[in-house]
Amino acid sequence: MSKEDSEREPNWKSDFPIESKRGTHVSRREFAKFLGLLSGAFALSNGFIVIKAVAFPAEKMEGEHFVVNANEVAIGEMFQFEIHGDKHIPYILIHLEENEWRAFEQKCTHLTCAVRYEKEVNQIQCPCHNGWFSADTGAVLQGPPPRPLPQLDVVLRDGKIYVREQREDQNV
């Protein structure tokens, strides 16, 4: 380098002579190392989720829970409610016909979008991906949901609506 060029060049460039091509280049080895670390992190996080699910299973609902007075929900209407426990789980209560009630978890089994009852077709719709469930059983009728909606037993006593965990012998 000539004396005139070195006088024009900033001091830091002479101290750190790194070409810009070399400074931004990522070698295959560095890229593979990054992918390996990222894959390992994903594997560990998935392992943690599995261990948590096995070691700490979700608690079953115990007893009956009051929801609403029966005269407050008209026939063909839906009522939203939550059961408070270790988690707040949203549910819907549907008044199908006289003395005929159904309660389902309000989260779609596909991507947990909120479902709603459509009384014109007597079905439960997930508006996110056009999934449809039976209002009678919670079974999947159409769309991407892989499983039926979780259902609760509905108990009508003294004009009040209560829900409880569905008994095993009643599962569809």
NUROVEX-453814 format. One record per residue (C-alpha): residue number from 1; x, y, z. Coordinates in steps of 0.05 Angstrom, whole numbers. Layout:
BEGIN
+-----+--------+--------+--------+
:  nr :     px :     py :     pz :
+-----+--------+--------+--------+
: NUM :      X :      Y :      Z :
...
+-----+--------+--------+--------+
// end
This chain:
BEGIN
+-----+--------+--------+--------+
:  nr :     px :     py :     pz :
+-----+--------+--------+--------+
:   1 :      0 :      0 :      0 :
:   2 :     27 :     68 :    -17 :
:   3 :     39 :    121 :     35 :
:   4 :    -16 :    166 :      7 :
:   5 :    -68 :    110 :      9 :
:   6 :    -51 :     93 :     82 :
:   7 :    -61 :    166 :    101 :
:   8 :   -131 :    167 :     71 :
:   9 :   -151 :    100 :    102 :
:  10 :   -183 :    104 :    172 :
:  11 :   -141 :     76 :    229 :
:  12 :   -191 :     22 :    247 :
:  13 :   -186 :     -9 :    177 :
:  14 :   -112 :    -18 :    184 :
:  15 :   -121 :    -48 :    254 :
:  16 :   -177 :    -96 :    231 :
:  17 :   -164 :   -114 :    158 :
:  18 :   -227 :   -156 :    145 :
:  19 :   -255 :   -158 :     76 :
:  20 :   -331 :   -147 :     74 :
:  21 :   -342 :   -211 :     35 :
:  22 :   -308 :   -252 :     90 :
:  23 :   -346 :   -215 :    145 :
:  24 :   -415 :   -233 :    118 :
:  25 :   -399 :   -303 :     93 :
:  26 :   -431 :   -362 :    130 :
:  27 :   -396 :   -427 :    119 :
:  28 :   -433 :   -494 :    111 :
:  29 :   -403 :   -517 :    177 :
:  30 :   -430 :   -455 :    214 :
:  31 :   -499 :   -464 :    182 :
:  32 :   -502 :   -538 :    199 :
:  33 :   -481 :   -522 :    271 :
:  34 :   -537 :   -471 :    276 :
:  35 :   -588 :   -521 :    249 :
:  36 :   -564 :   -574 :    296 :
:  37 :   -571 :   -528 :    357 :
:  38 :   -639 :   -505 :    334 :
:  39 :   -664 :   -576 :    324 :
:  40 :   -637 :   -596 :    392 :
:  41 :   -674 :   -538 :    425 :
:  42 :   -739 :   -559 :    391 :
:  43 :   -729 :   -631 :    413 :
:  44 :   -716 :   -610 :    485 :
:  45 :   -778 :   -566 :    487 :
:  46 :   -822 :   -621 :    458 :
:  47 :   -793 :   -670 :    509 :
:  48 :   -809 :   -621 :    564 :
:  49 :   -882 :   -617 :    541 :
:  50 :   -888 :   -693 :    540 :
:  51 :   -857 :   -701 :    609 :
:  52 :   -902 :   -647 :    637 :
:  53 :   -964 :   -681 :    608 :
:  54 :   -944 :   -748 :    637 :
:  55 :   -920 :   -724 :    704 :
:  56 :   -976 :   -673 :    716 :
:  57 :  -1040 :   -698 :    682 :
:  58 :  -1099 :   -651 :    678 :
:  59 :  -1144 :   -656 :    738 :
:  60 :  -1214 :   -683 :    727 :
:  61 :  -1272 :   -639 :    745 :
:  62 :  -1301 :   -658 :    812 :
:  63 :  -1374 :   -653 :    830 :
:  64 :  -1428 :   -611 :    798 :
:  65 :  -1420 :   -538 :    779 :
:  66 :  -1477 :   -488 :    775 :
:  67 :  -1482 :   -455 :    707 :
:  68 :  -1547 :   -415 :    700 :
:  69 :  -1621 :   -416 :    716 :
:  70 :  -1658 :   -456 :    662 :
:  71 :  -1707 :   -399 :    647 :
:  72 :  -1650 :   -353 :    627 :
:  73 :  -1632 :   -392 :    564 :
:  74 :  -1685 :   -395 :    510 :
:  75 :  -1695 :   -457 :    467 :
:  76 :  -1646 :   -456 :    409 :
:  77 :  -1598 :   -409 :    444 :
:  78 :  -1527 :   -418 :    470 :
:  79 :  -1498 :   -395 :    537 :
:  80 :  -1423 :   -387 :    548 :
:  81 :  -1392 :   -402 :    615 :
:  82 :  -1326 :   -421 :    648 :
:  83 :  -1307 :   -472 :    700 :
:  84 :  -1254 :   -445 :    746 :
:  85 :  -1203 :   -494 :    772 :
:  86 :  -1128 :   -499 :    760 :
:  87 :  -1145 :   -473 :    690 :
:  88 :  -1202 :   -431 :    663 :
:  89 :  -1236 :   -473 :    610 :
:  90 :  -1291 :   -441 :    568 :
:  91 :  -1354 :   -481 :    553 :
:  92 :  -1420 :   -472 :    517 :
:  93 :  -1488 :   -494 :    541 :
:  94 :  -1540 :   -506 :    486 :
:  95 :  -1614 :   -510 :    499 :
:  96 :  -1636 :   -556 :    442 :
:  97 :  -1708 :   -571 :    460 :
:  98 :  -1753 :   -571 :    521 :
:  99 :  -1712 :   -605 :    577 :
: 100 :  -1657 :   -623 :    527 :
: 101 :  -1589 :   -591 :    541 :
: 102 :  -1518 :   -603 :    518 :
: 103 :  -1452 :   -574 :    544 :
: 104 :  -1387 :   -575 :    504 :
: 105 :  -1318 :   -546 :    511 :
: 106 :  -1316 :   -483 :    470 :
: 107 :  -1247 :   -496 :    440 :
: 108 :  -1244 :   -530 :    372 :
: 109 :  -1203 :   -594 :    372 :
: 110 :  -1165 :   -570 :    311 :
: 111 :  -1131 :   -505 :    332 :
: 112 :  -1171 :   -485 :    394 :
: 113 :  -1212 :   -431 :    360 :
: 114 :  -1276 :   -412 :    395 :
: 115 :  -1336 :   -451 :    369 :
: 116 :  -1408 :   -426 :    367 :
: 117 :  -1476 :   -457 :    361 :
: 118 :  -1515 :   -443 :    296 :
: 119 :  -1588 :   -456 :    312 :
: 120 :  -1611 :   -451 :    238 :
: 121 :  -1574 :   -516 :    222 :
: 122 :  -1571 :   -544 :    293 :
: 123 :  -1496 :   -552 :    289 :
: 124 :  -1434 :   -523 :    323 :
: 125 :  -1387 :   -485 :    278 :
: 126 :  -1314 :   -469 :    283 :
: 127 :  -1307 :   -406 :    240 :
: 128 :  -1231 :   -409 :    234 :
: 129 :  -1228 :   -468 :    185 :
: 130 :  -1302 :   -483 :    173 :
: 131 :  -1305 :   -543 :    219 :
: 132 :  -1374 :   -568 :    239 :
: 133 :  -1395 :   -610 :    299 :
: 134 :  -1461 :   -645 :    317 :
: 135 :  -1499 :   -606 :    370 :
: 136 :  -1526 :   -672 :    397 :
: 137 :  -1461 :   -711 :    406 :
: 138 :  -1404 :   -663 :    391 :
: 139 :  -1380 :   -710 :    335 :
: 140 :  -1343 :   -680 :    276 :
: 141 :  -1388 :   -671 :    215 :
: 142 :  -1341 :   -632 :    169 :
: 143 :  -1274 :   -599 :    165 :
: 144 :  -1206 :   -608 :    196 :
: 145 :  -1222 :   -622 :    269 :
: 146 :  -1191 :   -690 :    287 :
: 147 :  -1234 :   -706 :    348 :
: 148 :  -1304 :   -692 :    375 :
: 149 :  -1314 :   -635 :    423 :
: 150 :  -1305 :   -654 :    497 :
: 151 :  -1373 :   -658 :    529 :
: 152 :  -1401 :   -649 :    599 :
: 153 :  -1463 :   -681 :    630 :
: 154 :  -1519 :   -631 :    641 :
: 155 :  -1562 :   -638 :    703 :
: 156 :  -1628 :   -600 :    709 :
: 157 :  -1651 :   -595 :    781 :
: 158 :  -1701 :   -546 :    811 :
: 159 :  -1699 :   -501 :    750 :
: 160 :  -1623 :   -495 :    754 :
: 161 :  -1572 :   -522 :    705 :
: 162 :  -1510 :   -558 :    732 :
: 163 :  -1454 :   -592 :    694 :
: 164 :  -1407 :   -648 :    714 :
: 165 :  -1352 :   -690 :    683 :
: 166 :  -1382 :   -738 :    632 :
: 167 :  -1384 :   -809 :    658 :
: 168 :  -1344 :   -861 :    620 :
: 169 :  -1405 :   -905 :    606 :
: 170 :  -1439 :   -847 :    570 :
: 171 :  -1383 :   -829 :    521 :
: 172 :  -1402 :   -836 :    448 :
+-----+--------+--------+--------+
// end
